[in-house]
Amino acid sequence: MMSTVSIESGCQRKQLMQEQFDKQTLTEHLRELRSCLLISLAAVAGGFGIAYSFIRPISDWFFRPLVRVLPEHTSLIFTSYQEGFFFI
């Protein structure tokens, strides 16, 4: 009985939200779109910041097999300008 009531109220809530969505003006839609885009941009920027803080351990793990087989007293070199930006 309780679950039936919650399902019905959930359906009513969805219908109410759909009616509100249909009644929005163009500027309200654009305002909602802008807020969603800003939240998405903030989430991507935050994820990038967190990932960038781990770039050194990730690059060390990635290059470890290559560094093991390099001769002593040598290092990796970059042959083009872009390669230096792949890993810091």
C-alpha positions in Angstrom: 0.0 0.0 0.0 2.8 2.4 0.9 4.8 1.7 -2.3 1.7 2.3 -4.4 1.2 5.7 -2.8 4.8 6.7 -3.4 4.7 5.5 -7.0 1.5 7.5 -7.6 3.0 10.6 -6.0 6.2 10.1 -8.1 4.1 9.9 -11.3 2.2 13.0 -10.2 5.4 14.8 -9.5 6.7 13.9 -13.0 3.5 15.2 -14.6 3.8 18.4 -12.6 7.4 18.9 -13.6 6.5 18.2 -17.3 3.7 20.8 -17.1 6.1 23.3 -15.6 8.7 22.6 -18.3 6.1 23.0 -21.0 5.0 26.4 -19.6 8.5 27.9 -19.5 9.3 30.8 -21.7 12.4 30.8 -24.0 14.4 32.9 -21.7 13.6 30.6 -18.8 14.8 27.6 -20.9 18.0 29.5 -21.8 18.6 30.5 -18.1 18.2 26.8 -17.1 20.5 25.7 -19.9 23.1 28.3 -18.8 23.1 27.1 -15.2 23.4 23.5 -16.4 26.3 24.4 -18.6 28.1 26.3 -15.8 27.7 23.4 -13.4 29.1 21.0 -16.1 32.0 23.3 -16.8 32.8 23.6 -13.1 32.7 19.8 -12.7 35.0 19.3 -15.7 37.4 22.0 -14.4 37.4 20.4 -10.9 38.0 16.9 -12.4 40.8 18.3 -14.5 42.4 20.0 -11.4 42.2 16.7 -9.4 43.6 14.7 -12.3 46.4 17.2 -12.9 47.5 16.9 -9.3 48.2 13.2 -10.0 50.1 13.7 -13.3 53.6 13.0 -11.8 52.6 9.5 -10.3 50.7 8.7 -13.5 53.6 9.6 -15.8 56.1 7.8 -13.6 53.9 4.6 -13.7 53.5 5.0 -17.5 57.2 5.5 -18.3 58.6 3.0 -15.7 59.0 0.1 -18.2 60.8 2.3 -20.7 63.1 3.9 -18.1 64.1 0.4 -16.9 65.5 -0.6 -20.3 67.3 2.7 -20.9 71.1 2.6 -20.6 72.6 4.2 -17.5 73.1 7.9 -17.4 70.6 8.5 -20.2 67.2 10.1 -20.2 64.1 10.4 -22.4 64.2 13.2 -25.0 61.5 14.9 -26.9 61.8 15.2 -30.7 59.1 17.7 -31.2 57.6 20.6 -29.3 54.3 18.9 -28.7 55.8 15.9 -27.0 56.9 17.9 -23.9 53.3 18.7 -23.1 52.0 15.2 -23.0 53.6 14.5 -19.6 55.2 17.0 -17.2 
